[in-house]
Amino acid sequence: MSGAHRVIVPESRDSGSPPIRIVPIRRVAALLVAGAMALLATACASSLGYDTPCSTWVSMDNAEQQSTVIAIYQQDGQSHPSNSDVSAFQRQASDYCSDPNVNQPTIVGMLDSRAS
């Protein structure tokens, strides 16, 4: 029964290439699941706010970090942080999470280090 389920995906009509390509349903399903997991991971990280683990923070791309910072500002009652505030927060969190002497597992510990 393997290979029995297939999806037909149209391709561009270059000279010499077939007009359609058959893609196994498993591959399509795997791509959909991977995309959903990436979206869920981004949404979860931004909703964690200050509880975002440093291990998650350093693995985020720039857009994910910005989304998390904006969510933190919104949780603190500031609905529209400036770009400079978001960038400054990103730098502080990145510096904090890359410090080998940090004992806190989440970015909330950087609040204590901001005062010094």
Secondary structure per residue as TSV (DSSP state, phi and psi in degrees):
chain	resnum	aa	ss	phi	psi
A	1	M	-	360.0	-12.7
A	2	S	T	-65.9	137.6
A	3	G	T	84.5	-1.4
A	4	A	-	-74.9	-31.1
A	5	H	-	-94.8	122.8
A	6	R	E	-139.4	154.0
A	7	V	E	-117.3	137.6
A	8	I	E	-96.5	123.9
A	9	V	E	-117.6	120.0
A	10	P	E	-66.6	143.8
A	11	E	-	-115.3	168.5
A	12	S	-	-67.6	153.5
A	13	R	-	-96.6	67.9
A	14	D	-	-75.0	153.0
A	15	S	T	-65.5	132.3
A	16	G	T	91.5	-7.5
A	17	S	S	-106.5	150.3
A	18	P	-	-68.2	151.6
A	19	P	S	-71.4	-23.5
A	20	I	E	-135.8	159.0
A	21	R	E	-130.8	138.6
A	22	I	E	-98.0	124.3
A	23	V	E	-114.3	130.3
A	24	P	E	-59.8	140.1
A	25	I	H	-59.6	-31.6
A	26	R	H	-62.6	-39.2
A	27	R	H	-66.0	-42.5
A	28	V	H	-62.5	-45.1
A	29	A	H	-62.9	-41.3
A	30	A	H	-63.2	-40.7
A	31	L	H	-65.4	-40.8
A	32	L	H	-64.3	-43.3
A	33	V	H	-64.8	-43.6
A	34	A	H	-61.9	-41.7
A	35	G	H	-65.1	-42.2
A	36	A	H	-64.2	-39.8
A	37	M	H	-66.2	-40.1
A	38	A	H	-63.9	-42.3
A	39	L	H	-65.2	-42.6
A	40	L	H	-63.8	-42.4
A	41	A	H	-62.0	-40.9
A	42	T	H	-66.3	-45.5
A	43	A	H	-64.3	-40.9
A	44	C	H	-65.9	-42.8
A	45	A	H	-62.6	-44.3
A	46	S	H	-68.7	-29.0
A	47	S	H	-79.5	-15.9
A	48	L	H	-74.5	-24.6
A	49	G	G	58.8	-128.1
A	50	Y	G	-64.8	-17.4
A	51	D	G	-84.8	8.1
A	52	T	-	-64.3	122.1
A	53	P	B	-63.7	145.0
A	54	C	H	-59.1	-35.8
A	55	S	H	-63.2	-34.0
A	56	T	H	-74.2	-42.9
A	57	W	H	-56.8	-48.0
A	58	V	H	-70.9	-18.6
A	59	S	H	-90.4	-7.6
A	60	M	S	-76.9	149.9
A	61	D	-	-84.4	176.3
A	62	N	H	-57.0	-44.9
A	63	A	H	-64.2	-39.4
A	64	E	H	-66.5	-41.7
A	65	Q	H	-62.7	-43.7
A	66	Q	H	-61.3	-41.8
A	67	S	H	-61.4	-41.1
A	68	T	H	-65.6	-43.5
A	69	V	H	-63.1	-44.1
A	70	I	H	-62.3	-39.6
A	71	A	H	-62.9	-38.8
A	72	I	H	-64.7	-46.3
A	73	Y	H	-60.7	-40.1
A	74	Q	H	-66.4	-37.4
A	75	Q	H	-64.2	-30.1
A	76	D	T	-86.1	4.4
A	77	G	T	90.0	7.7
A	78	Q	-	-107.5	103.3
A	79	S	S	-75.5	-27.7
A	80	H	S	-132.3	81.2
A	81	P	-	-68.9	150.1
A	82	S	-	-72.5	159.8
A	83	N	H	-60.5	-37.5
A	84	S	H	-68.0	-36.2
A	85	D	H	-64.7	-42.4
A	86	V	H	-64.3	-45.1
A	87	S	H	-63.7	-42.0
A	88	A	H	-63.2	-42.6
A	89	F	H	-63.2	-43.0
A	90	Q	H	-58.8	-45.6
A	91	R	H	-62.5	-44.2
A	92	Q	H	-63.4	-45.2
A	93	A	H	-65.7	-40.2
A	94	S	H	-65.7	-43.2
A	95	D	H	-62.5	-44.0
A	96	Y	H	-62.2	-46.0
A	97	C	H	-73.5	-21.9
A	98	S	H	-91.4	-4.7
A	99	D	-	-72.8	120.4
A	100	P	T	-67.6	-15.3
A	101	N	T	-92.5	-0.2
A	102	V	-	-73.4	128.7
A	103	N	-	-100.8	-10.4
A	104	Q	-	-81.2	135.8
A	105	P	S	-81.4	-14.8
A	106	T	B	-121.9	169.0
A	107	I	G	-74.9	-7.6
A	108	V	G	-62.1	-28.6
A	109	G	G	-64.9	-19.0
A	110	M	H	-70.5	-16.6
A	111	L	H	-61.8	-37.5
A	112	D	H	-69.5	-36.4
A	113	S	H	-78.9	-17.1
A	114	R	H	-67.7	-32.6
A	115	A	-	-70.4	-26.0
A	116	S	-	-89.2	360.0
